[in-house]
């Protein structure tokens, strides 16, 4: 997604970080890569935005990832799909998980959710040691400085608080509707009129 002129953005969002929020594609989303996408924002600053799409399954399973890393699958979750975290760096794995366990590259994103991109968490998952609340994704979604703010101003996205239940307890195919419904928003009855709640 390209920004037209990020230097002319005049938005409160420029000054307030969306880190730890959900970015929900509005029904009128034009970019086919993000139709019905729900993205968890991991970083949002003047330098740009990085997030992981949490509702786009790939054809790759956890078991296949473990196998590629020569790991035995004791996870009991081997048949689960790995998510397509976004169009950028799809060879790189990203794990969103509940806070508590720390790994080599763990970053605490919000009060309840951390992001890890190091191999040690994959080894822990393969061995069945956890973490229990977890999403495994390949790739991420990225926006340049001011680009996401402009897209929000154009009503491409709805921003809502991220709740662990949506990430870890809601089936991926229900996350788009459920994330909005938890805040009283019915996306099916919405065009692309409103941008944030």
Buried (B, 14 or more C-beta within 10 A) or exposed (E): BEBEEBEEBEBEBBEEBBBBBBBBBBBEBEEEBBBBBBBBBBBBEEEBBBBBBBBBBBEBBBBBBBBEEEBEBEBEBBEBBBBBBBBEBBEEBBBBBBBEBEBEBBEEBBEBBBBBBEBEBBBBBBBEEBBEBBBBBBBBBBBEBBBBBBBBBBBBBBBBEBBBEBBBEBEBEEBBBBBBEBEEBEBEEBEBEEBBE
